[in-house]
Every structure is written in structure tokens, then in C-alpha cells.
Amino acid sequence: MANALQDQLLKAGLASKQKVRDVKTQKRRNRKAKVDDGSAELKAQIAQQKAAQAEKDKALNEERFAKASEKGLVRGLITEFTRRAVAIPTDAEVKFNFTLDSKIHSLYIDEAIQKQLLNGTLGIVRHEDKSYLVPHKLAERVNLLVPEWCGYLWQAEDNSATEQVSDEEDPYAGYEIPDDLMW
């Protein structure tokens, strides 16, 4: 009985079969749209998740960009300290120890390089299991960008701390070190 009007319109030629199907589809869509199945909350939740994901992706992209630019700086720094490194003498007799990542590393150098290290004109950078003697300014830059590579870097506060100990009532001030004593 519900389709009696549709049948009459079809027989009279006022409607086509396609028009009847379109009307049925539209009625079905209207019924579904009126039913509240919590889809509004679901849509809001999905929109919120999409916004959070977009924000997370943006932060990740910024981090990747920062790392890429830092890698560019680090790559440039690697080429600079490999190019400007002071040659380590092969016939050196003085063993210079330094700590890096709670490990003690040794480097055989001569007395002139040892004086430069202790005066602060040179520093030691260790990269890929190889030690480089580099100028102090370059060692400072390495320490700022990648501190885990900086093996030895002379700093003014290190030297002043030893001077304070020697200036204050030194218990061995009266004893002189003999010139012929080798440590």
C-alpha cells in the first residue's frame, strides 16, 4: 500500500524508475541523518586527533630541520678540525692522558705540544676513535656543539684552582724539588 502512489505515478508516466530510486535513497539518507548515534562526538574526537597529529607532525618536522642544520654544522666542524689538526709527532716520548666519557685515553706527544696543551693554545678532540690536536678556539666550538667529542680543553678556572692551593699555606713550601728528579 505504501507504494501505491508511486505505482500510479509510474503507470501515468509522471515519474520514471530512476526518479523513484532517487527518492527512496534520499528518504533513507534523511532517516540516517536524523538518528543520533554519537557520530557528532566521534567527529569532534576525530577532528581533535587530526589537529593533535598535525601539531605533532609540525614539531617533528621542525626537530628534523634543526637536526639537519646541526648535522650540516657538525659536518663542517668535522672537516674543519680534520683540516686544521696539528700533526702528532711519531717519535714522541711524553704520554698525555685525558678522560672522555669516563674512559682514560692516552696520546704520545712531545714537550712543546704538552706546553701548548697546558697553556691552553691547543685542545684535544676525539672523533671515531681518532684523536686530533686542534687550536683552542676550534676545541671550544666542538665543545659547544658536540661536547662528547671534546677530550681535553684547557679552561682558565682549572688553572686558577691549582694556583689557589699553592698560594694558601702550602705544607711543602719549605721543601725544594731537586732538578735531577724525573717524574
C-alpha positions in Angstrom: 0.0 0.0 0.0 2.9 2.3 0.7 4.0 2.1 -2.9 0.5 2.6 -4.4 1.1 6.3 -5.2 4.5 5.5 -6.8 2.9 2.8 -8.9 0.2 5.1 -10.0 2.7 7.8 -11.0 4.8 5.3 -12.9 1.7 4.0 -14.8 0.6 7.6 -15.6 4.2 8.3 -16.9 4.7 11.3 -14.5 7.7 9.6 -12.8 10.5 7.3 -14.0 12.0 4.3 -12.3 15.2 6.3 -11.7 13.3 9.1 -10.0 11.6 6.6 -7.7 15.0 5.1 -6.8 16.4 8.6 -6.1 13.5 9.4 -3.8 13.9 6.2 -1.9 17.7 6.8 -1.5 17.0 10.4 -0.3 14.5 9.2 2.3 16.9 6.6 3.6 19.6 9.2 3.9 17.3 11.6 5.7 16.4 8.9 8.2 20.0 8.0 8.9 20.9 11.7 9.3 18.2 12.2 11.9 19.4 9.2 14.0 21.9 10.4 16.7 24.4 7.5 17.1 27.0 9.7 18.8 28.6 10.5 15.5 28.9 14.2 16.4 31.1 13.3 19.3 33.0 10.9 17.2 33.6 13.5 14.5 34.7 16.0 17.2 37.1 13.5 18.6 38.5 12.6 15.2 38.9 16.3 14.4 40.8 16.8 17.7 43.0 13.8 16.9 43.8 15.2 13.5 44.7 18.6 14.9 46.9 17.0 17.6 48.6 14.8 14.9 49.2 17.9 12.7 50.8 19.7 15.6 52.9 16.7 16.4 54.0 16.4 12.7 54.9 20.1 12.6 57.0 19.8 15.8 58.7 16.7 14.4 59.4 18.4 11.1 60.9 21.4 13.0 63.1 19.0 15.0 64.2 17.2 11.8 65.1 20.6 10.3 67.1 21.6 13.3 68.9 18.2 13.3 69.7 18.6 9.6 71.1 22.0 10.1 73.0 20.9 13.1 74.3 18.0 11.1 75.4 20.4 8.5 77.3 22.4 11.2 78.7 19.2 12.6 79.9 18.0 9.2 81.5 21.4 8.6 83.1 21.2 12.0 84.4 17.7 11.3 86.0 18.8 8.1 87.5 21.9 9.8 89.1 20.0 12.7 90.5 17.3 10.4 91.9 20.0 8.2 93.3 22.2 10.9 94.6 19.5 13.2 98.2 19.7 14.4 100.2 16.7 13.3 101.0 14.3 16.2 104.8 13.5 16.2 105.7 9.9 15.6 108.8 10.0 17.8 107.1 11.5 20.8 108.0 10.3 24.3 105.6 12.2 26.6 102.4 10.3 27.4 99.5 12.7 27.8 96.4 11.2 29.4 92.9 12.6 29.2 89.4 11.4 30.1 86.5 11.2 27.7 83.2 9.5 28.7 84.7 8.2 31.9 87.5 6.4 29.9 91.1 7.3 30.0 92.7 7.9 26.6 96.4 8.3 26.0 98.3 10.3 23.4 102.0 10.4 22.9 103.2 14.0 22.3 106.4 16.0 22.6 107.2 18.6 25.2 106.4 21.5 23.0 102.9 20.2 22.3 102.4 19.4 26.0 103.2 23.0 26.9 100.7 24.2 24.3 98.1 21.9 25.8 98.7 23.0 29.3 98.8 26.7 28.4 95.6 26.5 26.5 96.6 27.1 23.0 95.7 23.6 21.9 92.9 21.2 22.7 92.1 17.5 22.0 89.1 16.4 20.0 88.3 12.7 19.7 86.1 11.5 16.8 85.6 8.0 15.5 88.4 6.5 17.7 91.0 9.0 16.5 92.4 11.9 18.5 93.1 15.3 16.9 95.2 18.2 18.3 93.3 21.4 17.3 93.5 25.1 18.2 91.8 26.1 21.4 89.0 28.2 19.7 88.1 25.2 17.5 88.1 22.9 20.5 85.7 25.3 22.3 83.3 25.2 19.3 83.4 21.5 19.2 82.6 21.5 23.0 79.6 23.7 22.4 78.1 21.7 19.5 79.2 18.1 20.4 80.6 18.0 24.0 81.1 14.3 23.9 83.8 14.7 21.3 85.9 17.2 23.3 88.6 15.2 25.0 90.8 17.9 26.6 90.0 21.6 26.7 92.1 23.9 29.0 89.9 26.3 30.9 91.0 29.3 33.0 89.2 28.1 36.1 91.1 24.9 36.1 94.4 26.7 36.3 93.2 29.2 39.0 92.1 26.4 41.3 95.6 24.9 41.3 97.1 28.4 42.0 94.8 28.9 44.9 96.0 25.7 46.5 99.7 26.6 46.0 99.2 30.2 47.3 97.5 29.1 50.5 99.7 27.7 53.3 101.4 25.0 51.3 102.8 22.3 53.6 105.6 21.6 51.2 106.7 25.2 50.6 110.0 24.7 52.5 111.0 21.7 50.5 112.6 22.2 47.2 112.3 19.8 44.3 115.7 18.6 43.0 116.5 19.5 39.4 117.5 16.0 38.5 114.3 14.3 39.7 112.2 13.0 36.8 108.6 12.1 37.4 
